[in-house]
Amino acid sequence: MLIKRRHLAVAAALLLIAVCALIVFVQASGSAGLTRPAAFLLSALAIVWLADLWRRRIDTDEHLNNAKLIVESMPGLGWATDAMGKFVYVNPSVVEYVGKRTDEFNETGRTGLEAVHPDDAERVTEAWLTSMRTGTSFQSIHRIRRADGEYRWFQAYGRPHFDAQGDILGWFGTTIDVDEKKRAEQRLAESERQLRTLIDTMPVMIWCGSPSGEPIYQNPKTLEYLGATFEEIKENNFGVVHPDDAEGFQSAWADCVERKTSLSLICRLRYKDGTHRWNRIDAAPLLGEDGEIIEWYGTNVDIEELHQTQEELRSNAERLRLMLDTLPAFVWCASPEGQPTYFNEPLMKYSGVTLEELRGVDGSGFAPMISSLVHPADAPFLRDRFEQSFKSGEPIALKYRHRLADGNYHLVDCRARVLRDRQSRLFQWYGVIVDVEDEAQAQAQLQKAQHQLELATRAASLSELSASIAHELNQPLVAVTTNSSATAQWLSATPPNIDRAKSSAKKAADAASDAAEVISRIKALFRQSGGAKYPGDINEVILEACTLLRERIAGSKCDLQTHLEPNLPNATFDKGLILQVVVNLIQNAMDAMATLNGAVRLLDIRSRFVNGKILVDVRDSGVGLQDAEKIFEPFYTTKHNGMGIGLSICRSIVGAHAGTLWASPSEPSGTVFTFALPLSGG
């Protein structure tokens, strides 16, 4: 039993049994002595020893079977080698993963390293040889090729087994799949690397602080911006703050540390060139489960340009407000829905109300303003027009009577346009209100004066027409007198000549009708009513003007030619006013040819229909004009005794009929005056 090796012990036990059996069989049974009993005793002891060895062998095999079952059932790759590193056992997981049996691992002489990734082989080999040389445990994380060629990460553990003398008998180990863990660690490391790169390269100053606020990290951008090292900043953290802002910064920071709340403030920090620039500082604490601060994380953003821009915008806004408050106009703004958002100071003083009163208690748009500031007669139209524009975005341009602070009403001109965003949506209404009361009164006075001037012009024209009028009236009046006398004579004859008397009386009546017609035409030319416009034939007006001026035309030795387009559409006009225009143009044409000696004096009057309008041309063959536009200016004249208002009034009359009057050169000489009138209903 002192023999430690089992096969030697079995051999010794069998030898002892054989020797004892030989002694028992050789010695006679009847011989005396102790040899035979001793042989029996030794034989029995040998049998007991052999049985014990057998029992131990069975126990050992059972333990080995149990151990093998455990090793083969474990999820990792189990293996064992001899003292030289050759594999003596690999569990089925190894065979299944690598695709090799135990004997195949030793064929290449590399003890299975051919399954290790080439990039890891040298490192694993060095670690394995070191462990074999020093007898220390083996540990390595490397990639092992699977049977299908894919590599996965494994963590290998190996421990040496020593004999009683301390010599290595072999190695036992396991290799555990850590691929997911390794890849997770790689992803985490990559994320950390990317995060570090991002923090170090992003154009924002990032820093971390301890729970008390002391710096523990400053990214390179921060150090570069401040022009200081981390140690310098840590030594005097608040030294980079502008002296005027330092006290407020420290107070705000201490308050946030105490209350464990985020920090957000704007202050000036020292730049690397020694100047101070405005920065926005934001920081937030990382709190633990117990609510205590673990670390502070913050950013600094240089807003110097933004701050300057904001200051400039504030200054511009103030200048704009002052400008709007000093403008001689009333400015207002409104939301896209029509809710007033701004009224300048002059508008509120002019109206005697505040912006809040104009908005209304319930914010009901322009309704309160219209109700309180617009004349009741203008309010419905104004309300409808505003609502239509606020819906469609159409510009606003209208006049209405606005109530002043003293309760009186003035006529104002209101104009507004909407500003649209990039998507063409209504963004903001901008409007202006201008008091035009004085202008309206002045316009009324001007119209009155112009009307009186027209009457004066007609009266002035009367002197020029007097000879023609006298001749026109003289002929029918002489005929009336002559025929009346003849009638009396025929009735006084014996016997009375009734037929001849009737004929003379009829001639007298016809002459009286001619005189009445002349007087009617004169009354139409110089009537004072004006303003009544009816559809009419422009050719009739031209012929009537020629009839009125017939004697003067004949006396001026002018060759009158008329080319009147037949069947012209009707135009809407005041016959008396348009007759005055035609008469004035004909008289001017005759005056322009009065200085021609021996040359042909051609007076050509035409009417035509062009592009939806009635056009009338009065053409002369005079010397022409130097400035075809200046002659329409009031009091400008080329005549020695002219007033210079005739053509100005003519243009005003035509303009009042929505028409135009202009002058142009005539070929080969002279001037043509043309006026155009729209059609009836046009």
C-alpha positions as CSV (number, residue, x, y, z in Angstrom):
1,M,0.0,0.0,0.0
2,L,3.1,2.2,0.3
3,I,3.5,1.9,-3.5
4,K,2.0,5.0,-5.1
5,R,1.8,3.8,-8.7
6,R,-1.3,1.7,-9.2
7,H,0.0,-0.7,-11.8
8,L,3.1,-1.5,-9.7
9,A,0.8,-2.1,-6.7
10,V,-1.4,-4.5,-8.8
11,A,1.7,-6.4,-10.0
12,A,3.1,-6.6,-6.4
13,A,-0.2,-8.0,-5.1
14,L,-0.5,-10.6,-7.9
15,L,3.1,-11.6,-7.3
16,L,2.5,-12.0,-3.6
17,I,-0.6,-14.2,-4.2
18,A,1.3,-16.3,-6.6
19,V,4.3,-16.9,-4.2
20,C,1.9,-17.7,-1.3
21,A,0.0,-20.2,-3.5
22,L,3.2,-21.9,-4.6
23,I,4.3,-22.2,-0.9
24,V,0.9,-23.7,0.0
25,F,1.0,-26.2,-2.8
26,V,4.7,-27.2,-2.4
27,Q,4.7,-27.8,1.3
28,A,3.0,-30.9,2.5
29,S,-0.1,-30.6,4.4
30,G,1.0,-32.6,7.3
31,S,4.3,-31.0,7.9
32,A,4.6,-28.9,11.0
33,G,5.6,-25.3,11.2
34,L,4.3,-21.8,10.5
35,T,5.2,-21.5,6.8
36,R,1.9,-22.7,5.4
37,P,-0.4,-20.5,7.7
38,A,1.8,-17.5,7.0
39,A,1.4,-18.2,3.3
40,F,-2.3,-18.3,3.7
41,L,-2.3,-15.1,5.6
42,L,-0.1,-13.2,3.1
43,S,-2.3,-14.6,0.3
44,A,-5.4,-13.3,2.0
45,L,-3.8,-9.9,2.5
46,A,-2.7,-9.7,-1.1
47,I,-6.3,-10.5,-2.2
48,V,-7.7,-7.8,0.1
49,W,-5.0,-5.4,-1.3
50,L,-6.0,-6.3,-4.9
51,A,-9.6,-5.8,-4.1
52,D,-8.9,-2.4,-2.6
53,L,-6.9,-1.5,-5.7
54,W,-9.8,-2.6,-7.9
55,R,-12.3,-0.7,-5.9
56,R,-10.1,2.4,-6.1
57,R,-9.8,1.9,-9.8
58,I,-13.6,1.7,-10.1
59,D,-14.0,4.9,-8.0
60,T,-11.3,6.7,-10.0
61,D,-13.0,5.7,-13.3
62,E,-16.3,6.8,-11.9
63,H,-14.8,10.2,-10.9
64,L,-13.2,10.4,-14.3
65,N,-16.4,9.6,-16.0
66,N,-18.2,12.2,-13.9
67,A,-15.5,14.8,-14.6
68,K,-15.5,14.0,-18.3
69,L,-19.3,14.4,-18.3
70,I,-18.9,17.8,-16.6
71,V,-16.2,18.8,-19.0
72,E,-18.0,17.6,-22.1
73,S,-21.3,19.2,-20.9
74,M,-19.8,22.6,-20.1
75,P,-20.7,25.4,-22.6
76,G,-17.0,26.4,-23.1
77,L,-14.3,24.7,-25.0
78,G,-12.5,22.3,-22.5
79,W,-9.0,21.0,-23.2
80,A,-6.0,19.4,-21.6
81,T,-2.3,19.0,-22.6
82,D,0.7,17.2,-21.4
83,A,3.7,18.9,-19.8
84,M,5.1,19.7,-23.4
85,G,1.9,21.4,-24.4
86,K,0.5,18.7,-26.7
87,F,-3.2,18.2,-26.5
88,V,-4.3,15.0,-24.7
89,Y,-8.0,15.9,-24.6
90,V,-10.5,18.3,-26.1
91,N,-14.2,18.2,-25.2
92,P,-16.8,17.7,-27.9
93,S,-17.5,21.5,-28.0
94,V,-14.0,22.0,-29.4
95,V,-14.5,19.3,-32.0
96,E,-17.8,20.7,-33.0
97,Y,-16.5,24.4,-33.2
98,V,-13.0,23.8,-34.7
99,G,-13.9,20.6,-36.6
100,K,-10.8,18.6,-35.3
101,R,-10.2,15.7,-33.0
102,T,-7.6,15.5,-30.3
103,D,-5.1,13.6,-32.4
104,E,-5.6,16.2,-35.3
105,F,-4.6,19.1,-33.1
106,N,-1.0,17.7,-32.7
107,E,-0.4,16.8,-36.3
108,T,0.9,20.3,-37.3
109,G,3.2,20.6,-34.3
110,R,1.7,24.0,-33.4
111,T,-0.6,22.5,-30.7
112,G,-3.7,24.0,-32.2
113,L,-2.5,27.5,-32.9
114,E,-3.4,27.2,-36.6
115,A,-7.0,27.9,-35.5
116,V,-6.0,31.2,-33.9
117,H,-6.4,34.4,-36.0
118,P,-3.1,35.3,-37.7
119,D,-3.1,38.8,-36.1
120,D,-3.4,37.2,-32.6
121,A,-1.2,34.1,-33.1
122,E,2.1,35.7,-32.1
123,R,0.7,37.3,-29.0
124,V,-1.0,34.0,-27.9
125,T,2.1,32.0,-28.6
126,E,4.3,34.2,-26.5
127,A,1.8,34.1,-23.6
128,W,1.5,30.3,-23.8
129,L,5.3,29.8,-23.9
130,T,5.7,32.2,-21.0
131,S,3.2,30.2,-18.9
132,M,4.9,26.9,-19.8
133,R,8.3,28.3,-18.9
134,T,7.3,29.9,-15.6
135,G,4.5,27.5,-14.6
136,T,2.0,30.4,-14.1
137,S,-1.5,30.4,-15.3
138,F,-2.3,31.1,-18.9
139,Q,-4.8,33.7,-19.9
140,S,-5.5,35.3,-23.3
141,I,-8.3,36.8,-25.3
142,H,-8.0,36.1,-29.0
143,R,-10.0,35.0,-32.1
144,I,-10.4,31.4,-33.0
145,R,-11.5,30.2,-36.5
146,R,-14.7,28.2,-36.6
147,A,-15.1,25.2,-38.9
148,D,-16.9,27.4,-41.5
149,G,-14.0,29.9,-41.5
150,E,-15.6,32.6,-39.3
151,Y,-13.6,34.0,-36.4
152,R,-15.0,34.7,-33.0
153,W,-13.5,36.1,-29.9
154,F,-12.7,33.7,-27.0
155,Q,-11.1,34.1,-23.6
156,A,-8.8,31.2,-22.7
157,Y,-7.9,30.1,-19.2
158,G,-5.3,27.4,-18.4
159,R,-3.7,26.2,-15.1
160,P,-0.8,23.8,-14.7
161,H,-1.1,20.4,-12.8
162,F,2.0,19.6,-10.6
163,D,3.3,16.3,-9.2
164,A,4.6,15.9,-5.6
165,Q,8.0,17.1,-6.7
166,G,6.5,20.4,-8.2
167,D,7.0,19.3,-11.8
168,I,4.3,20.1,-14.3
169,L,2.3,17.0,-15.3
170,G,0.0,18.8,-17.7
171,W,-2.3,21.7,-18.4
172,F,-6.1,22.0,-18.0
173,G,-8.1,24.8,-19.4
174,T,-11.2,26.2,-20.9
175,T,-11.9,28.7,-23.6
176,I,-15.1,30.7,-23.3
177,D,-16.9,32.5,-26.2
178,V,-16.8,36.3,-25.5
179,D,-17.4,37.4,-29.0
180,E,-20.6,39.5,-28.1
181,K,-18.9,41.0,-25.1
182,K,-15.7,41.8,-27.1
183,R,-17.7,43.3,-29.9
184,A,-19.7,45.3,-27.5
185,E,-16.5,46.5,-25.9
186,Q,-15.1,47.4,-29.3
187,R,-18.3,49.3,-30.1
188,L,-18.2,51.0,-26.8
189,A,-14.5,51.9,-27.3
190,E,-15.3,53.2,-30.8
191,S,-18.2,55.2,-29.5
192,E,-15.9,56.6,-26.8
193,R,-13.3,57.4,-29.4
194,Q,-15.8,59.1,-31.7
195,L,-17.3,61.0,-28.7
196,R,-13.8,62.1,-27.7
197,T,-13.0,63.1,-31.2
198,L,-16.3,64.9,-31.5
199,I,-15.7,66.8,-28.2
200,D,-12.2,67.6,-29.2
201,T,-12.9,68.8,-32.7
202,M,-16.4,70.4,-32.5
203,P,-16.3,74.2,-32.6
204,V,-18.0,74.5,-29.2
205,M,-16.2,74.9,-25.9
206,I,-17.0,71.9,-23.7
207,W,-16.0,71.4,-20.1
208,C,-16.7,69.3,-17.0
209,G,-16.7,70.3,-13.4
210,S,-16.7,68.6,-10.0
211,P,-19.8,68.8,-7.8
212,S,-18.5,72.0,-6.3
213,G,-17.8,73.5,-9.7
214,E,-14.0,73.0,-9.9
215,P,-12.8,72.3,-13.5
216,I,-11.9,68.7,-14.2
217,Y,-11.9,68.8,-18.0
218,Q,-11.6,71.4,-20.8
219,N,-11.7,70.4,-24.4
220,P,-9.0,71.7,-26.8
221,K,-11.3,74.3,-28.2
222,T,-11.8,75.8,-24.8
223,L,-8.1,75.9,-24.1
224,E,-7.3,77.4,-27.5
225,Y,-10.1,80.0,-27.1
226,L,-9.0,81.1,-23.7
227,G,-5.3,80.8,-24.5
228,A,-4.5,79.1,-21.3
229,T,-3.6,75.6,-20.0
230,F,-5.9,73.4,-18.0
231,E,-3.7,74.0,-14.9
232,E,-4.0,77.8,-15.2
233,I,-7.8,77.6,-15.6
234,K,-8.1,75.2,-12.7
235,E,-6.0,77.5,-10.5
236,N,-8.1,80.6,-11.2
237,N,-11.4,79.4,-12.8
238,F,-13.2,82.8,-12.6
239,G,-10.1,84.8,-13.9
240,V,-11.3,84.4,-17.5
241,V,-14.5,86.3,-16.7
242,H,-14.7,90.0,-17.4
243,P,-14.3,91.9,-14.1
244,D,-17.6,93.6,-14.5
245,D,-19.3,90.3,-15.0
246,A,-17.4,88.2,-12.4
247,E,-19.5,89.0,-9.4
248,G,-22.8,88.1,-11.2
249,F,-21.3,85.0,-12.6
250,Q,-20.0,83.7,-9.3
251,S,-23.3,84.5,-7.6
252,A,-25.3,82.7,-10.3
253,W,-22.9,79.7,-10.2
254,A,-23.1,79.4,-6.4
255,D,-26.8,79.5,-6.5
256,C,-27.0,76.8,-9.1
257,V,-24.6,74.6,-7.2
258,E,-26.7,75.1,-4.0
259,R,-30.0,74.4,-5.7
260,K,-28.6,71.7,-8.1
261,T,-30.3,73.4,-11.1
262,S,-29.0,74.2,-14.6
263,L,-27.0,77.3,-15.3
264,S,-27.7,79.6,-18.3
265,L,-26.2,83.1,-18.5
266,I,-24.4,85.5,-20.9
267,C,-21.2,87.2,-19.9
268,R,-17.8,88.2,-21.3
269,L,-14.9,85.8,-21.3
270,R,-11.2,86.7,-21.9
271,Y,-10.2,85.8,-25.5
272,K,-6.7,84.5,-26.3
273,D,-5.7,87.9,-27.7
274,G,-6.5,89.6,-24.3
275,T,-9.9,91.1,-25.4
276,H,-13.2,90.0,-23.9
277,R,-15.9,88.5,-26.1
278,W,-19.6,87.8,-25.2
279,N,-20.3,84.1,-24.5
280,R,-23.4,82.1,-23.7
281,I,-22.6,79.7,-20.9
282,D,-24.9,76.7,-20.3
283,A,-24.3,73.9,-17.7
284,A,-26.4,71.1,-16.2
285,P,-25.6,68.8,-13.3
286,L,-25.5,65.0,-13.5
287,L,-27.3,63.7,-10.4
288,G,-26.9,60.4,-8.7
289,E,-29.7,58.2,-7.4
290,D,-29.4,60.0,-4.1
291,G,-29.9,63.3,-5.7
292,E,-26.4,64.5,-5.2
293,I,-24.3,66.1,-8.0
294,I,-21.8,63.7,-9.6
295,E,-20.4,66.1,-12.2
296,W,-21.2,69.3,-14.1
297,Y,-21.3,69.4,-17.9
298,G,-21.3,72.7,-19.7
299,T,-20.7,74.5,-23.0
300,N,-19.5,78.0,-23.9
301,V,-20.6,79.5,-27.2
302,D,-19.1,82.6,-28.6
303,I,-22.0,85.0,-29.4
304,E,-19.9,88.2,-30.0
305,E,-21.2,88.7,-33.5
306,L,-24.7,87.7,-32.5
307,H,-24.6,90.1,-29.6
308,Q,-23.3,92.9,-31.8
309,T,-26.1,92.1,-34.3
310,Q,-28.7,92.1,-31.6
311,E,-27.4,95.4,-30.3
312,E,-27.5,96.8,-33.8
313,L,-31.0,95.5,-34.3
314,R,-32.1,97.1,-31.0
315,S,-30.5,100.3,-32.1
316,N,-32.2,100.1,-35.5
317,A,-35.5,99.2,-33.9
318,E,-35.2,102.2,-31.6
319,R,-34.3,104.5,-34.5
320,L,-37.2,103.0,-36.5
321,R,-39.6,103.6,-33.6
322,L,-38.4,107.2,-33.3
323,M,-38.8,107.7,-37.0
324,L,-42.3,106.2,-37.1
325,D,-43.2,108.4,-34.1
326,T,-42.0,111.6,-35.8
327,L,-43.3,110.9,-39.4
328,P,-46.1,113.2,-40.5
329,A,-48.2,110.1,-41.1
330,F,-49.9,107.5,-39.0
331,V,-48.4,104.0,-39.2
332,W,-50.0,100.8,-38.1
333,C,-49.3,97.1,-38.3
334,A,-51.6,94.1,-38.0
335,S,-51.3,90.3,-37.9
336,P,-52.4,88.2,-40.9
337,E,-55.9,87.9,-39.4
338,G,-56.2,91.7,-38.9
339,Q,-55.4,91.9,-35.2
340,P,-53.6,95.3,-34.6
341,T,-50.1,94.9,-33.3
342,Y,-48.7,98.4,-33.6
343,F,-49.9,102.0,-33.8
344,N,-47.3,104.8,-33.8
345,E,-47.6,107.6,-31.3
346,P,-49.0,110.2,-33.7
347,L,-51.8,107.9,-34.7
348,M,-52.9,107.4,-31.1
349,K,-52.6,111.1,-30.3
350,Y,-54.5,111.9,-33.5
351,S,-57.3,109.5,-32.6
352,G,-57.3,110.0,-28.9
353,V,-57.1,106.3,-28.1
354,T,-54.5,103.8,-27.0
355,L,-53.4,100.6,-28.8
356,E,-55.2,98.4,-26.2
357,E,-58.5,100.3,-26.9
358,L,-58.0,99.9,-30.6
359,R,-57.4,96.2,-30.2
360,G,-60.6,95.6,-28.2
361,V,-61.1,93.8,-25.0
362,D,-61.5,90.4,-26.6
363,G,-58.9,91.0,-29.3
364,S,-61.5,91.2,-32.0
365,G,-59.4,92.6,-34.8
366,F,-60.2,95.9,-36.4
367,A,-63.9,95.9,-35.4
368,P,-63.3,98.2,-32.3
369,M,-61.3,100.6,-34.4
370,I,-63.9,100.8,-37.2
371,S,-66.7,101.2,-34.7
372,S,-65.1,104.0,-32.8
373,L,-62.9,105.8,-35.3
374,V,-64.7,105.6,-38.6
375,H,-67.6,107.8,-39.7
376,P,-70.8,105.7,-39.4
377,A,-71.6,106.2,-43.1
378,D,-68.2,104.8,-44.1
379,A,-68.0,102.0,-41.6
380,P,-69.8,99.2,-43.5
381,F,-67.8,99.7,-46.7
382,L,-64.6,99.9,-44.7
383,R,-65.3,96.7,-42.7
384,D,-66.2,94.7,-45.8
385,R,-63.0,96.0,-47.6
386,F,-60.7,95.1,-44.7
387,E,-62.2,91.7,-44.3
388,Q,-61.8,90.9,-48.0
389,S,-58.1,92.0,-48.0
390,F,-57.3,90.1,-44.8
391,K,-58.7,86.9,-46.4
392,S,-57.2,87.4,-49.9
393,G,-54.0,89.4,-49.2
394,E,-55.0,92.1,-51.7
395,P,-53.5,95.6,-51.0
396,I,-55.7,98.1,-49.2
397,A,-56.2,101.6,-50.8
398,L,-59.3,103.6,-49.8
399,K,-60.4,106.9,-48.3
400,Y,-62.7,107.4,-45.4
401,R,-63.6,109.9,-42.7
402,H,-61.6,109.4,-39.5
403,R,-62.7,110.6,-36.1
404,L,-60.2,112.9,-34.4
405,A,-59.5,113.2,-30.7
406,D,-61.7,116.3,-30.6
407,G,-64.6,114.4,-32.1
408,N,-64.4,116.0,-35.6
409,Y,-64.0,113.9,-38.7
410,H,-61.2,114.3,-41.3
411,L,-60.9,112.6,-44.7
412,V,-57.9,110.3,-44.6
413,D,-56.2,108.1,-47.2
414,C,-55.5,104.6,-45.9
415,R,-53.1,102.2,-47.7
416,A,-51.7,98.9,-46.6
417,R,-49.8,95.9,-48.0
418,V,-49.1,92.5,-46.6
419,L,-45.7,90.9,-46.2
420,R,-45.5,87.3,-47.1
421,D,-43.0,84.6,-45.9
422,R,-41.1,82.3,-48.2
423,Q,-44.1,80.0,-48.5
424,S,-46.2,83.0,-49.7
425,R,-48.2,82.8,-46.5
426,L,-49.5,86.1,-45.1
427,F,-47.1,87.2,-42.4
428,Q,-47.7,90.9,-41.4
429,W,-49.8,93.8,-42.5
430,Y,-48.1,97.2,-42.8
431,G,-50.2,100.3,-43.3
432,V,-50.2,104.1,-43.3
433,I,-52.9,106.6,-42.8
434,V,-52.5,110.2,-44.2
435,D,-54.8,113.1,-43.4
436,V,-56.0,114.5,-46.7
437,E,-58.6,116.8,-45.4
438,D,-56.8,120.0,-46.4
439,E,-55.9,118.4,-49.8
440,A,-59.6,117.5,-50.3
441,Q,-60.7,121.0,-49.5
442,A,-58.0,122.4,-51.7
443,Q,-59.1,120.1,-54.5
444,A,-62.7,121.2,-54.1
445,Q,-61.6,124.8,-54.3
446,L,-59.5,124.0,-57.4
447,Q,-62.4,122.3,-59.1
448,K,-64.6,125.4,-58.3
449,A,-61.9,127.7,-59.7
450,Q,-61.4,125.5,-62.7
451,H,-65.1,125.6,-63.4
452,Q,-65.2,129.4,-63.1
453,L,-62.1,129.5,-65.4
454,E,-64.0,127.4,-67.9
455,L,-66.9,129.8,-67.8
456,A,-64.4,132.7,-68.2
457,T,-62.9,130.9,-71.2
458,R,-66.3,130.5,-72.8
459,A,-67.0,134.1,-72.2
460,A,-63.6,135.1,-73.7
461,S,-64.4,132.9,-76.8
462,L,-67.7,134.9,-77.2
463,S,-65.8,138.0,-78.4
464,E,-64.1,135.9,-81.1
465,L,-67.4,134.3,-82.1
466,S,-69.5,137.5,-81.9
467,A,-69.1,138.4,-85.7
468,S,-70.1,134.9,-86.7
469,I,-73.0,134.8,-84.3
470,A,-74.1,138.2,-85.5
471,H,-74.0,137.1,-89.1
472,E,-75.7,133.8,-88.3
473,L,-78.5,135.7,-86.5
474,N,-78.7,138.6,-89.0
475,Q,-79.5,136.5,-92.0
476,P,-82.6,134.8,-90.5
477,L,-83.7,138.0,-88.8
478,V,-83.5,140.0,-92.1
479,A,-85.5,137.2,-93.8
480,V,-88.1,137.4,-91.0
481,T,-88.4,141.2,-91.5
482,T,-88.5,141.0,-95.3
483,N,-91.0,138.2,-95.4
484,S,-93.2,139.8,-92.7
485,S,-93.4,143.1,-94.7
486,A,-94.1,141.1,-97.9
487,T,-96.9,139.3,-96.1
488,A,-98.5,142.6,-95.0
489,Q,-98.3,144.0,-98.5
490,W,-99.9,140.9,-100.1
491,L,-102.7,141.1,-97.5
492,S,-103.2,144.9,-98.2
493,A,-103.5,144.4,-101.9
494,T,-107.0,144.7,-103.6
495,P,-108.0,142.1,-103.8
496,P,-105.7,140.4,-101.1
497,N,-103.3,137.8,-102.5
498,I,-103.8,135.1,-99.9
499,D,-101.5,132.5,-101.5
500,R,-98.6,134.9,-101.8
501,A,-99.1,136.1,-98.2
502,K,-99.1,132.5,-96.9
503,S,-95.9,131.8,-98.8
504,S,-94.2,134.9,-97.3
505,A,-95.4,134.0,-93.8
506,K,-94.0,130.5,-94.1
507,K,-90.7,131.9,-95.2
508,A,-90.7,134.2,-92.2
509,A,-91.4,131.3,-89.8
510,D,-88.6,129.2,-91.3
511,A,-86.2,132.1,-90.9
512,A,-87.3,132.4,-87.3
513,S,-86.6,128.7,-86.7
514,D,-83.1,129.1,-88.1
515,A,-82.5,131.9,-85.7
516,A,-83.8,129.8,-82.8
517,E,-81.5,127.0,-83.8
518,V,-78.5,129.3,-83.8
519,I,-79.4,130.6,-80.4
520,S,-79.8,127.0,-79.1
521,R,-76.3,126.1,-80.4
522,I,-74.9,129.2,-78.6
523,K,-76.6,128.3,-75.4
524,A,-75.2,124.8,-75.6
525,L,-71.7,126.2,-76.0
526,F,-71.9,128.6,-73.1
527,R,-74.3,127.0,-70.6
528,Q,-73.1,126.9,-67.0
529,S,-74.7,123.6,-65.9
530,G,-72.1,121.1,-67.2
531,G,-71.5,117.5,-66.0
532,A,-74.5,115.8,-67.7
533,K,-73.1,113.0,-69.9
534,Y,-75.1,111.0,-72.4
535,P,-74.3,108.7,-75.3
536,G,-74.0,110.6,-78.5
537,D,-72.5,110.8,-82.0
538,I,-69.2,112.7,-82.1
539,N,-69.8,113.5,-85.8
540,E,-72.8,115.6,-84.9
541,V,-70.7,117.6,-82.4
542,I,-68.0,118.2,-85.1
543,L,-70.7,119.4,-87.7
544,E,-72.3,121.7,-85.1
545,A,-68.9,123.3,-84.3
546,C,-68.3,123.8,-88.0
547,T,-71.7,125.4,-88.4
548,L,-71.0,127.8,-85.5
549,L,-67.6,128.8,-86.9
550,R,-68.8,128.8,-90.6
551,E,-68.5,132.6,-91.0
552,R,-65.1,132.8,-89.3
553,I,-63.7,129.9,-91.3
554,A,-64.8,131.5,-94.5
555,G,-63.3,134.8,-93.4
556,S,-59.9,133.2,-92.5
557,K,-59.7,131.9,-96.1
558,C,-59.2,128.3,-94.7
559,D,-59.9,125.3,-96.8
560,L,-62.1,123.2,-94.5
561,Q,-62.1,119.5,-95.2
562,T,-64.0,116.9,-93.1
563,H,-63.5,113.2,-93.2
564,L,-66.0,111.8,-90.8
565,E,-66.1,108.0,-90.5
566,P,-69.8,107.0,-90.9
567,N,-71.7,104.8,-88.4
568,L,-69.3,105.5,-85.6
569,P,-70.2,103.9,-82.2
570,N,-71.7,106.2,-79.6
571,A,-69.4,107.7,-76.9
572,T,-70.6,109.1,-73.6
573,F,-69.9,112.8,-73.2
574,D,-71.2,116.2,-72.1
575,K,-72.1,117.7,-75.5
576,G,-71.6,121.3,-74.4
577,L,-68.1,120.6,-73.0
578,I,-66.9,118.5,-76.0
579,L,-68.4,121.1,-78.4
580,Q,-66.2,123.7,-76.5
581,V,-63.1,121.5,-77.0
582,V,-63.8,121.1,-80.8
583,V,-64.5,124.8,-81.2
584,N,-61.3,125.7,-79.3
585,L,-59.2,123.3,-81.4
586,I,-60.6,124.7,-84.7
587,Q,-60.0,128.3,-83.6
588,N,-56.4,127.4,-82.6
589,A,-55.9,125.8,-86.0
590,M,-57.1,128.9,-87.8
591,D,-54.9,131.1,-85.6
592,A,-51.9,128.9,-86.4
593,M,-52.4,129.5,-90.2
594,A,-53.3,133.3,-89.9
595,T,-49.7,134.3,-90.7
596,L,-49.4,132.2,-93.8
597,N,-49.2,134.5,-96.9
598,G,-50.1,132.9,-100.1
599,A,-49.7,129.4,-98.8
600,V,-52.5,126.9,-98.7
601,R,-54.5,127.0,-95.4
602,L,-55.8,123.5,-95.0
603,L,-58.1,122.8,-92.0
604,D,-58.7,119.0,-91.9
605,I,-61.1,117.5,-89.4
606,R,-61.3,113.7,-89.1
607,S,-63.1,111.2,-86.9
608,R,-62.4,107.4,-86.7
609,F,-62.7,104.3,-84.5
610,V,-59.4,102.8,-83.4
611,N,-58.8,100.1,-80.8
612,G,-62.1,100.5,-79.0
613,K,-61.9,104.4,-78.9
614,I,-63.4,107.3,-80.8
615,L,-60.5,109.5,-82.1
616,V,-61.0,113.1,-83.5
617,D,-58.1,114.8,-85.4
618,V,-57.9,118.6,-86.0
619,R,-55.1,119.2,-88.4
620,D,-53.6,122.5,-89.7
621,S,-50.9,123.4,-92.2
622,G,-49.3,126.1,-90.0
623,V,-45.7,126.5,-88.9
624,G,-46.0,123.8,-86.2
625,L,-45.0,123.6,-82.5
626,Q,-41.6,123.5,-80.8
627,D,-42.8,121.7,-77.7
628,A,-45.9,119.5,-78.2
629,E,-46.4,119.1,-74.4
630,K,-45.6,122.5,-72.9
631,I,-48.5,124.1,-74.8
632,F,-50.9,122.2,-72.4
633,E,-49.4,123.9,-69.4
634,P,-51.6,126.6,-67.9
635,F,-50.8,130.2,-69.0
636,Y,-48.4,129.1,-71.6
637,T,-49.3,130.6,-75.0
638,T,-47.7,131.3,-78.4
639,K,-50.3,134.0,-79.3
640,H,-49.7,137.7,-78.7
641,N,-53.0,138.2,-77.0
642,G,-53.7,134.7,-75.8
643,M,-54.4,133.8,-72.1
644,G,-52.7,130.3,-72.3
645,I,-55.5,128.4,-70.6
646,G,-57.6,127.2,-73.5
647,L,-55.6,124.0,-74.2
648,S,-55.2,123.3,-70.5
649,I,-58.9,123.4,-70.0
650,C,-59.5,121.3,-73.1
651,R,-57.2,118.6,-71.7
652,S,-59.0,118.8,-68.4
653,I,-62.4,118.4,-70.1
654,V,-61.2,115.4,-72.1
655,G,-59.6,113.9,-69.0
656,A,-62.9,114.3,-67.1
657,H,-64.4,112.1,-69.8
658,A,-61.7,109.4,-69.2
659,G,-60.1,110.4,-72.5
660,T,-56.8,111.9,-73.6
661,L,-55.7,114.9,-75.6
662,W,-52.3,115.3,-77.3
663,A,-50.5,117.1,-80.1
664,S,-48.1,115.8,-82.7
665,P,-46.4,117.2,-85.8
666,S,-48.2,117.0,-89.1
667,E,-46.6,116.2,-92.5
668,P,-45.4,118.1,-94.4
669,S,-46.1,121.0,-92.0
670,G,-48.4,122.0,-89.3
671,T,-49.8,120.3,-86.2
672,V,-52.5,117.8,-85.5
673,F,-54.4,117.8,-82.2
674,T,-56.0,114.5,-81.4
675,F,-58.4,113.6,-78.6
676,A,-59.8,110.1,-77.8
677,L,-63.0,109.2,-76.0
678,P,-64.1,105.8,-74.7
679,L,-67.2,104.1,-76.0
680,S,-70.5,104.2,-74.1
681,G,-70.2,101.8,-71.2
682,G,-66.4,101.4,-71.8
